[in-house]
Amino acid sequence: MGSSTWSNDAYTHLKKDYSTKTTAQIFTSNRLNKDLNPNGVKFRESRDSDVHPNSIAIAVYLDVTGSMGSIPDYLVRNKLGLLMNTLIAHDVPDAHVLFGGIGDHYTDEAPLQVGQFEAGTDELNDCLTKIYLEGGGGGQNMESYSLAWLFASRHTSIDCFEKRQQKGFLFTIGDEAVHPTIEKTRLKELLGYGFGEDVSTEHLLAEAQRMYEVFHLQITQTSTGSAPVILKKWQELLGERVIIVKDYENIAEIIASTVAVVLGANLQKITAGFDTKTSNQVTTALAKVSSSIAVKQKEGIIAL
């Protein structure tokens, strides 16, 4: 997948159409969409093509529980174009973006939803708006973000890594902590596994990090998202790869800037293209990431 191209004109038309629609009219799925069902999927693929000869796989998993359900709507209405244009402007012209949804595997019908790696306006819009905004969650201050790591490590095939040893990028976005374990019985139900064992969050993270630069965007606009105990748990897992987001309206800029910086772009040059408020917030959010990359590059280490 990912052989189509981004069009600003097409996105402008979509934005105009969405301006008169409600969230329910844009996100029409009232259950898990068959195209996003992970059960039985062998691989989601990001492949090089004539139009994208140096593809970079970028997976973005959005928390679709009650407190976070407005983020996909805001993204598709306002910032999908900025996400793609920022990548293209800073030497990432061949980005393949996969949108997915995350919930709670203990309580939700659709705790894992997985689109395709795409590059074109219509295809990205289609994947994003097929996400079922379930609005659930288990009330335990934890969600199943590690399902994104499991799927990425076991069920994606990406040319950037397989051909060029360049890791893809994986972002989870939410305001909760992550469940410590995914049980084998639930993996059978969700993914069709005929056998297996319970797997820990730490194990799944390590699996995903073999192929992907893994980040989590922690939205602090809710009481849960800003809770010190939850932030501490994330920092113990991911260190500087936990990106603190004070305003979810900036997630597109943060995601695109993170990818570009890891691939060698200058953060100051990237943020110069944003308005002052956004520039300041993105710079603050990525300060630790940018600093870590600079240190490692100085030591001769290219990838995080």
Protein Blocks (a to p, Z undefined) as FASTA:
>chain_A
ZZaccdfklmmmmmmmmmmpcfklmmmcfbdcfklmmghpabdcddddfklmbccddddd
ddfbfklmmmmmmmmmmmmmmmmmmmmmnopakbccdddddddfklmmblcccddddfbf
klmmmmmmmpccekpajhlopackllmmmmmmmmcccfklmmnopacddddddjbdcdfb
dcfklmmmmnopabdcdddfklmmmmmmmmpccdddddfkbfklmpmklmmmmmmmnomm
lccdfbfklmmmmmmmmmmmmnopafklmmmmpcfklmmmmmmmmmmmmmmmmmmmmnop
abZZ
